[in-house]
Structures are given as C-alpha cells and as structure tokens.
Amino acid sequence: MPLSPPPTERRRRPSGRITLQDVAREAEVSPITASRALRGERGVAADLVERVKTAAQQLGYVPDPAARALASQRGTQVPVLVPLLSNALFVDVIEAVHRVLLPHGYQPLIGVTHYDPMEEEQLLRAYLAQRPAGVLLTGFDRTEAARQLVAASGMPCVYLMELTDAPGVHCVGFSQQDAGHAITQHLLDRGRRRIAFIAAQLDPRVLQRAEGYRRCLRAAGLYDARLELLSPQPSSMRLGGELLEDLLRTRPDVDAVFFCNDDLAQGGLLAALRLGVAVPQRIAVAGFNDLSGSDQMLPPLTTVRTPRRAIGEEGARMLLSLMRGEPPARHSADLGFELVVRGSS
C-alpha cells in the first residue's frame, strides 16, 4: 500500500504553491482572518495571529503580491524614493523605514532619483503601475506631473526631511533653515565675523540651509554675498578641500566657514591640516549632518546632528497609519536637530 503524501503536499495546488487558504485551514481560521493576521492589522486576537504565523511558517507559505494587490486594489510594496545611496544620510533613513515596515508585511522598494526631478517622475510612473500600498518621498521638489501622479493615485504618501503646514500633506522632518541659522549663530557667538558658506549639490535642502545662514548674518549686519561659494558638483571630501583652498586664496580675511555637509567639511579640515592653517585658531569650521568620522577628525568637527533614523521610523509609522485608514496623531512631525559643538569651532 503506497504511503500517503504529507499534509502539506495534499494541500498544494497543481502549481505546487501553498495558498492563503491552506494557511487558514491549518490554523483553523477563515482566509480573511489569516490575511489580516499576516498583514499585522489591529483587531486580530494575539493567539490567532500566533496560530496563523506558525501555520504559515510550517507550510512554507510565501504571499503572492500580485494576488494581494488584485484583491485589495493595493499591493504590499512601498516605494521609498531618495536622492542618493552614496550618502549615509539616506542609507540611515532607508534602514529605519525597513525596520518599521517589514514586520507589518510591507516591502520597501528603493528608488534613487539622483536629485533629478525627471528621473523621479519616471520612477513614480513605474512604481504606481504596480499599485503599491503607499509611498515615501524625499522633500517637496518635484515636477508638476509627478505631483499630479501622486494625487491622482489616491495612495497614502508621506514626505521626508522637510516640513509644511499645507492641509492634507503628511510629512516628517525638521527645519533646514532653522538648522542653518543655528550653526551660523554658534559661529557668531564664538566671535567670528567673516563667516563663509561653502555648499555643493545645491538641492532644495542645501539652499534652505543657505537661507538660514543669510538670515542669521543679515540680522547681525554681517552678511557678505562674496563669502558664499556654491558649487553644483556632487558633495565630496575632495571638493571640500578644493573649495576651502579657493576660499583662503580669494577671501584671506575669512575667519569661519559653514560647510553645507560634513563630507565637504571633512575635506576642508584635511586641506587646512595640509596647508598648515590652524583650526580653530585661524579659521573655525562647521559642518552639517554629523556623518560618520566627523568626531574623529583633527580637530573633531562641529556640526548639526540631524535625526535621520528617527525621520525614517516616524515617517514609516505615519504611513502605516494611513495605509490602515487610520488618521495619524499629527500630519506634520518636526523632529528637530541638535547642535554638536566640537574642537573645530
């Protein structure tokens, strides 16, 4: 007499795929309850969630994203669009988003825009065709067509890194302009009067920091447009060193410099060391974002610590609420920033 196939094999479709119905049968619940339990929805008893998850693990169940999207009009994928992956700032944001969304059954899809609004628009068109559950976008600078795509899709959307009080817009970030003002005010408080601003990439958030710098110096009656060095090139340590050398050659009376990003500032510190320019005695140096290695520079770099991990976590939690049809506790979450004073200023 031939042996009977194991229960898992008896329940397989001809395709060999374990289905949600198989999981529900094994856990002795309805398919709807099994689906809600695996999605992490509220309202499902803890013991039922445990039974469903145990059954899914024992059977080797793998959800079918296409089938779920067809049934619910929404998938389980969440596009996360960031400007770059070479910048640790956005890597930290993505990792935080992943930690929040994955336990609830959502899969982040990483899209890199390279600070190009047209590239972002193309990514949005491709992702929206897959009917994602929601989307996380960086900032508010995008094409009008991209704005219309997001609005017409009706999908939940949360914006990261910047803030607005516009009705119906959900966002998590901090005031880039206030942060730029704070670091400039710190340099003023240290007695510096010829404070330069060195920036690269020139994306909207960098320009907001620049406006904070200008606002602070104008209030003190010390703003001089000739002390701004703005480069459209990508931010890097190499460029930071080159720009500091240019600044010292063309504006020899400068006594402080605010770099728009830490990698530029790190390059500036290395250039000062190479040139024999004493920091902070001859010139004070400050950066932005508190990237890895800034506390190990000689001298350690004064900077603004930005809450990038908290932004990713809070943005993902806000999106989770929207995807569940629940109003978030707040539509605009200002997570602030921290001035980190070290030896370079």
N, C-alpha and C positions, 0 to 999 in steps of 0.2 A: 504494500500500500504506500503510495508516494506521500512524502511529507507535505503538510500544509504550509503555504508561504506565511512568513511572519505577518502580524497585523499591519505593519507599515506598508508592506508590498501589496496586501489585499486592497488597501485604500488608494493606491496610486491610480491616477488617470492613465489612459493608454500612453500619454506623453511621458509618463514617469514622474510628473511633477506633483508634489504634495500640495494640496489646496487649503484654503482657509476653512472650508467645510470639514476637511479631515481633522484640522486642529480643534475645531469646535466640537466635533464628535468625540475626540479623545478627551477633551476637557469637560465634556458633558454640559456645554452651554450652547446658546444659539450663535449662529455665524455673526450676527450683529454685535453681540456681546464680545465675542472673540476679536472682532475687528476693532472695537472701541478699546479693549484692553491692550491690544498690541500697539495702538496709536498713543497710549498714555493719556487718554481722555479722563477727565474727572467724572465722578458719579458711578464708577465701576468698583464694586467691593474689592478690598485688598486680597481676600482669599481667592476670588475669581480671577483677578489679574495674575496671581501666582500660579494658579492651575493652568491658565491659558499659556503663559510664558513657558512653563515646564513642558506642556504638551508640544508647543512649537519647537522647543529645543530637542526633545526626544525624537520627534518626527523629522527634524531637519528642514523645517518649513522656511522658505525664502519668499517674502512678499513679492507680488508682481506689480511693479509701479504702474505699468500701463493699465492693468485691470483696475487698480485702485483709482487712478485718475479718471477712467471711463465711468466708474460707478459714482464717484463723488464730484465730478467736474473739476477736481483738483488733485494734483499728484502729491508726492511726499518730498519732492525736491525743492530746495530753497537756494536760488542763485544768490551769491554774495559777490558783488562787483567792487573791486578795489583797484587803485591805480597801478600798483607795483607789488611784486613779491620779493624784490630785492631789498625793499625797505622793511626793517624789522618791525616798524610800527604796525604795518598791515598784517604781517605774519602773526603778531600777537592778537590782533583783532579776530582774525580767522580762527585761530586755535580756540579762543574763548567762545566764539559762535558755535563751533563744532562741539565743544563740551556740553553746551546747553541743549542744542537741538537733537543730537544723535540719540540720547536716551528716550526721547519722545517720538522716535520713529521717523524723523526728518533727516534728509541727507543734503548737506550743504554742497552746492556746485560753485566752484571758484571761477570767476571771470576776471580777467586782467585787462583794464582799459588803456593802460599806458598814458594816462592823462589826455586821452583823445576822445572828445565827445562823440565823434562819428563812429569810432570803434565801440564805444559803449552802446550806442544806438543799435549797431549790428548785433551785439551780444544780446541785448534785450529782445530783439525780434526773434532770435533763435531760441532763447530760453522761454519766452512767453508762448511760443508754439507748442511747448511741452506741457502747458498748463500746470505750472509749479504751484505749490501751496502758498508761497509768499516770496518776497524778495527783500534783500538788504542792499542799499545803495550808499555810496560814499559821497557826502556833500550834496549840494543843490545845483551844481553847474552842469547842465546837460542841454542837448538840443531840444527845440520845441517839439519835434516829432517824438523824441524819447519821452517827454513829459506826457504827451497825448497817449502814447502806447501804455504807459503805466496807468493812467487814469481810465482809459477805455477797458483795460483788462479787468478792473474791479477787484484785483487781488490785493491782499494786505501788503503794505510796504512800510518799511522803517528806514529812515535816513541816519547815517552815522557820521560822527566827527564835527558836525555843525548844528546850530540851533536856529529855530524860527518859532514865532508865535502865531504863524498863519493857521487859521482854523482848518481842522481836518488833516493836518500834517503831523505825523508821528516821527520824532527824532530824538537822538541821544548824542550828547557831545559836551562841548564846553565853548566858552567864548574865546576864539583865537585872538580877537582884537584885544580883549582884556589881558590875555596872557602876554601878548607883545608889549602892552603898556606896562605890565608889572615888572618884566625883566629890564626894561629901559629905565623905569623909576628906580630900580635897585642900583643901576649904574650911576644914576644921578645922585642917589643917596650916598654913594661911595666917593662923591666929589668929582666925578667925571663930567666934563663939559663939552668935549668934542667927541660925540658918540656916533660911530658909523653903523650902518646897517648893510650887511652882506647877505644876498639871497640868490638862490638858484631855483630852477624848475618853474618858479613863478605861477604855481597853481593857485586857485582861489584862497586856500587856507594860508599860504605864504603871504599873499597880498593882504589878507586880513591882519596878519601879524605886523606887516609893514605899516598898516594904518594905525595900529596901536602904538607903534614906535613914534610915528609922526605926531599923533595926538598928544603923547606924553611930552615930547620935546617942544611942541608949539605952546603948550600950556606953560612951560618953563621959559619960553622966549629964546630957545636954543636950537630950533630946527634949522638945518642947512641941507638943502637938497643935494649939494655936491658931495655929501658924505654917504650917499646911497650908491652901492654897487650891485646892480641887478643883472643877473645872467640867466638867459633862457635854457642854458645847458642843464643836464641832469645833475642833481646834487651828488657830490663825492668828496672824499678826503683830498684827492689830488686837486680838484677845483678850489677847495677851501684854501689850500696853501697858496695856489697861484693868485687868488683874489686878495689874500692878505698881503702878499708881496707887492701887488699892484697898489693897494691902498697905502701902504707905508711909503712907497715911492712917490705917489702923486698927492697924498694928503699927509705930509710928515707931522702935522700938528695934532693928529688924531690921538686921543688918549683912551679910547674904549671902542669895542666893536661887538655888536649883537649879530651873531650868525643865525639865519632862519632855521637851521637844522644842525644837529650835533655832528653829523659826519663832516660838514663844512668846518665847524668849529674845531673838531679834532685835527683836521688837516691844517687849520690855521695855527693851532698850538705847536704842531710839529715844525711848521715853517718858521715860527718865532724862535723855537729852540735851535733850529739850523742856522738862523741868521744872527743869533746872539741877542735877540730882543727880549728883555726881561718882562715876564708876565707874573704878577700884575703890575709891577713897579712902573714899567714904561707904558704898557698898554693892558687894560683889562679885557678879558674875553668871556663872552657868554654864548650859550647855545640854546637849543630847543629840542625837547622830546626825551631827554635823558636816555639815550641809546646805550647799548652795551659797550663798555670800555670807557665811557666818559669819566667814571670815577677813578680810572686807572691812569689817566693822562698825567703829564708833568707840566704844570700843576694840575690837580683834578679840576674838571670843568664845571663851572657854574652853569645851571641850565634850568629849564622848566620841565618838570615831570608831568607827563600827560597820562590820563587814565585809560590807556588804550584797551587793556584787558577788561576793565570794568565796562567800557563802552560796548565791547563785543558781547559781554554777558547780558547787560541790561537791554541792549538792542535785540538780542535773540529772545529774551524773556518777553519783551514788549510785543515782538512779532508772534510768539506763541499765543499770547492772549488774543491778538487779532485773528489768528488763524482758527482759534476755537470759537470765534464770535463773541468774545468777552471784551468789554472796554478796559483798556489798561488803566492803571491807577493815575497816570498822567500822560499827556500827549507829547510833552517836551521835557526831557530829563537832562538838566545841567549837572554834570558830574564834577565840574571844577577842574583845577590844576594846582600844582604845588611848585613854588619857587625853591630850588635846591641850590643853596649857596656853598660853593667850594673855593678852593685856593686860587682859581684863575681870575677872580674879581676882588 
